[in-house]
């Protein structure tokens, strides 16, 4: 039995006037995705538990079968694991974005999708000029970076960040940053100072001068958020008895995979944007079927398009996934002559009109062995909502996907 999970990150959305009252899923030409729901079963799942923030860290952990209320300790530790950073249980880990702030308002959570080499230079110069006792900055991919507070190692007194409140920059587009600066605890002032000092250091930096000359958004500030400590999670193989692998361009998903004992597959051409190699992702999943029981293909492009308020690119990303990922994978599953199931679902809504995540229960479709539904309609939010299958606790969807009607 082979199990394939396909995640169009942030693909779900609300209806839009510019789409004549439809959603991107309803407008997109996606015959292979629609086939999953017509031949299989649609439903909805609550991937954001009550009281938790709606983000890919929480929602992806949920849809991979782990209760975030039990296992989630913060977003940053998951990403740090994917970067291979050695962590201690006493460490506190932060995600650090490079962002664009204009007139004291959050303009772009990604500094115009800044290149990794530019990000590395900015962070290196920042580290030279700011006093961060016990803190280390680690460059990541593009605007996504990590900072580790290791001051508590070897039994030394450590800072207590448990009372700290931070805000994801993609949750506050266009809003004044002063309302969302880190607060809580005596050390919050250190992070506020880091943000302020980065503004001064980056203001006339040659990287930003070049970016502005090219008409690109400058990286005006660093923005720390998503703090947490190292989580302890049971291995997927112990929990479900199956071996898994992840295809993704995003360190967050790769980090979750590492904590649950999945391999991250090296598939060329994977990026977080619409320039990703969709065909390579599909082909990589097909090739992995010989070695793994569960293969997850995560594509970030719909989410990034939503944060940019770019509905056309969001639709194009859904269509490209349908053509190059869903269709080839389904055809390969059938050609193998082996039992299979395919699960297609976004981790959360990302709404083009607000450029934010939304905790509305996500639509999903499952097809394959022993999966039958009564609602023979194309895949979309409304049709999934009209079905008779609604998973109240998103982490329970994995058990349904893997085990339902098989015993």
N, C-alpha and C positions, 0 to 999 in steps of 0.2 A: 504494500500500500504506500503510495506517494501522496504527500500533502504539500500544496503550493499556496503560499500567502502572498497576495499582491496588494501593496499599500500605496494608493495615490494620495500622498500626504496633503492634508487640507483640501481635498477635492470636493467635499460637501459644501453647499452654500445655500443661501436664501434666494428666493425669487427676486428678479431684477426688472425694473421698468425697461431698461435698455435691451433686455432679452424678451420683451413682450410678456413679462410675468412668469418667465421660466428660469430655471437654474442652469449652470453650465453643464451638469450631467444630462439635463433634458435636451439641451441644444446640440451637444456634441454628437457627432456621427461615430458610434461605438458599437457596431454589430456584434463583435465578439464578447464584449462585456454584457450586452443585453442578452446574449445567448445564455450566459451563466445564470441570470435571474429567471429567464423564461423556462429553461430546462431544469433549473434547480429550485432554490428557495431564497426569497428575500426576507429581510427583517431589519431590526434596529438594535443597537447596543449602547448602553450608557458607559462611555469610556472615561468620563470625568466624574469621579466620586464626589458626593456632596461635600462641600467645604474645601475642595482642593482646586488649585488653579488649572485652567484648561490649557495644557501645553503638550508638546510631543513627548516630553519625558514621562508625564503621568499617563497620557493616553496610549502611547506605544507599549509601555509596561503592562497596561491593562489588557490590550488586545493580544499580547503575547502570552497571556495566561497568568499574570502575577498581580495580586491585589496591591495597588499603589498605597492604599491606606496602611498596609503592613510593611511593604518593602521600600517605598520611596523615601529617600533621605535628602534629596536635592538633585537638581539637573547636572550640575557641574561635575560631581564625582563620576557620573556615567560617561561624560565626554572625556574626562581625564584618563579613564581606563583605556579608551580607544587610542589615545595618543601614546600609550605605553609609559605614562608617568608613574614612577614608583610612589605608592601612597602608604601612609601609616594610619592605623585606626584613629590616632589623635589628630590627624590633619583636618583642616577645613579647606574646602575647595570652592573656588568661585569661577563662574563663566565671566569672561570679560569681552564685551563687544567693542569694536571700533564703530562709532556712530557719527552721524552728521546732525549737529544742532544749529539751527538758524534762528536768530532773534530769541534765543533762550527757549526754543521749542524743538522737540524731537522731530527731525525732518526725515531721517532715514536710519533704520536700525542696523544697516549693513555698510554704511559709508559708501554707498554706491557699489556694493559688491566688490569692495576693494580686493586687489590681488594679494596673494599670500606673501610674495616677496616684499611688497610695499608695507604690509602689516608687520612683518618681521622687523623691518628697519625702524618703523615708528615705535614699536614696543621696546626695541633695544635702546633707543635713545631715551625713551621715557624712564627705563630702569636705571640709566646712568644718572639721572637728574632728580629722582625722587627718593625719599627715605622710606623704605618699606621693611622695617626690621622683622625678620622671620618670614617674609613673604617673597615668593618667586613667581615671575611671569613666564609663561610658556606659550610660544606662538603656536597657533593651530592652523586651520584652513580658512583663508580669506579673513572675514571679520570676526571669526569665532576663535577665541583664545581662552587660556586657563591661567588662574592665579592660585597658588597653594600657600596657605599659612601653616607652616610646619613648626611653629614655635613651641608646640606642646610635645614634641618627640623626646624620648628617653626620660620621661617623667618630669620634664621641665614644666613650669607654670605656662598654661596656654590661654589664649584669648577665648572668651566665651561669646560665640556668635549666635547662640541659640535664640536670642531675642531680636536679632536683626531682621528688618523687613526691607526687601528690595523689590524692584519692579522690572519685568522683562521689557526691553525697549520696544519690541514689536507690538506691545500692548498699549503704547501711548503715542501713536503717530499724531503729530500736530499739537500735542499738549505741552504746557510749560514744564520743563524738567524740574524746576524747584519744588513742585508738588510731589515729585516721585524720587527724590534723592534718598539714599539709604538712611534709615532711621532705626532707633532701638538699640540699647546697649551703649556702653561708654566708648566703644571702638568705632561706632558708626562715623564719627568725625574723621577718622583716618581715611575711610573710603570717600567721603565727601571731599576731603582735601586732595585725594588722588584724582578725582574727576576734575576739580578746579585746576590743578597743576598741569594736567594733561592738556587742557585748553590752551594754556600759556605756551607749553612746549611745542604743541602741534601747529600753533597759529601761523608761523612763518616757515614751517618745515619745508624743505625742498620737495618732498613727496607731494605735499598738498599744493605747493605752487605749480608743480607739473600737472597734477590732476585738474586744477582749476583752469589752467591754460588749455587743457584738452576738453573742457566742458564737463568734467566729471565731478561728482560730489566729493568734497574734502572729508578726511577723517578729523573731526574737530575735538572729540573727546573719547576717553575710554569710559565704559559703563559696566561696573561689576554687578552681578546678580546671580540667581540660581544656586546660591551657596548650599553646601551640605557636607556630610561626612560619608565615608565609605560604607555602602550597604552590604548586607549579608543576604544572599538569595540562594535558594536551592537550585541545583543544576536541572535543566530541562530534561535531561536523560533520566535523572532520578525521579522526577515528578511525573513524566509522561512515558518514559521508556523509549524515546525516539531521539535520533541524532539530527541536529539542525544546523543550518548555515544561513548567513545573511549577505545579501547584495545591497549595498547602500553607499552613497557618497557622503553621508552625514555621520560625524563622530558619535552623536548621541545614540543612534540606532546601533552602531558598531559597539559602543560601550555597553549597552544593555545586552547585546549578543555575547560579549565576553563574560559578563557576570553570570549568565545562565549557561555557559559552556558551549555556545555555538561558535563555529568558525566564521570569520569574515572573508568572503571570497574576493579575490583580486580580479575585478572585471575592468578592463581598460575603458577609458572614456566616460566614466561616471562623474557627474558634477551635480551641484544643487539646483541647476537652472535648466531652462529649456534647451540648452545646447548639449545636454547629456546624451550619451549614446544609448538610446532606448533599445535598439536592436541587439547591442552587446549585452545588455542586462537580460533580455529574453533568452539569448543564446547561452549566457552563463548559467541561468537557472536550468535550462534543458540539459546542459552538460553535467550539472551537479546531481541530477537525478540518479546517476549510477552510484553515487557515494553517500548520499544523505536521504533521510526519511522525510524531513521537513525543509523546504527551501522558501525563504522569504525574500521578495523583491520589493525594495522600498525606493520610491521615486519622489524627490522633494519638489520638483518643478511646480506642481499646482499650488503648493503652499507659498512659494516665493512669488509667484505671479499674483496671488491674492494679496499678499502684503504690499505689492507694488500697485494695487488697484488696476491690474491689467487683465481684464476679463478675456480678451482675445487670446492671450498667451495661455491662460488657464484652460480654455477650451481646447486649444491646440495640444497642450500637454496631455489632457485626457484622451484625445484622439490618437496621439502618438503612442501612448501606453496601450491602447486598444489594439492598434495595428502591429506593434513590434514586440509587445510583452504578452498581453492576454491571449491574442490569437495564436501565435506560435507555441506558447506553452500548452494551451488546451489541445492543439493539434498533436503535439508531441506526446502528451499524456495518453491520448486515444491510440496513437500509433504504437506505443509500447505494449499494449495489450495487457496492462497491469491495472489493478484497482487504483483509483486516485480520487482525491477531492481537491477542489480549488476554492479558496476563500478570497474574496475581493472586498476591501473596505478601506475608507479613509480613517485616519486616526482621530480626526476631529473636523469640525467645520472651520474653514477660514473664509471669512466673508469679504468679498471684493469691496463692498460699499463702505465698510468700517475699517478694512485692512487689519482686522483682529480675529483671533480665535473665538470660537463660540462653543459652549458645552452642550448644545443640542445633541440628543442621541444620534449616532451616525448610522447611515444605511449600510447594509452589507448584503452580499449574495454568496451563496454556497452552492456548488454543483458537484456531482460525482456519485460515487457508490452510495446507494440507499438514501439519496437526498431527493425528495419530491415536495413540491409546493402546489398550492391551488391557485395562486395569483400569477398567471402567465403574462406578465407585463415587463416592459423594458426597465432597466435599472435606473432608479432615481430616488430622490429623497421622499417624494410623495407616495410612490408605489411601495417603497419599503415601509413607510409609516402605515399604509393601509393593509399590510400583511398581518398574519396572526402570530408572528414570532418576534417577541421583544425581550431582550436580555437586560434585566435590571442592573446586574453587576457585570461590567464588561469583561472582567477577567474570567468569567465563567463561559464565555463564548468559545474559548479554546477547547475546553472539555467537550462542548457540544460538537465542534468542528471535527475533533479527532475521534470521538467515541459514539456519538448518537447513532442509534439504529444498527450498530455493529455487534451488539452482544445479545 
